[in-house]
Amino acid sequence: MGITIRVAEPADRESLVALWEAAGLTRPWNDPRADFDMALGRDRSTILLACENKAVSGSVMVGFDGHRGWVYYLAVAPEKRGFGIGRMLMLEAEQWLKAIGCPKIQLMVRGDNNVARGFYAALGYDLQDVVTLGRRLD
């Protein structure tokens, strides 16, 4: 499998939203198109794509808030899972954050998503003893 990693471009938006939907990452209360636009419109965030013959097989959104790096929308096309694409994308996200001086990476996983929790544990990510609080501002 000849996978290359590249930075997303505005023209990738609709195919990427379709990938996120196929991977079960979207929720009615979040606008994935707005998330895509915001990530590409900032200098401290990006979206990395795993491509095979120009077709997008996976993605990861990564950003740095000045204190921690964050990962969102790690997705691999269902038919491409099990080939190491998710691992490759996470490694690239870590490298991107290291290159801009980020000391720590974090991500959120829904508590009942045992598959994702196992994936991240296999990559060396530890369960953090924190509670996430939130409030909608829109």
Secondary structure by P-SEA (a helix, b strand, c coil): cbbbbbbbcccaaaaaaaaaaaaccccccccaaaaaaaaaacccbbbbbbbcccccccbbbbbbcccbbbbccccccccccccaaaaaaaaaaaaaaaaaccccccccccccaaaaaaaaaaaccccccbbbbbbbcc
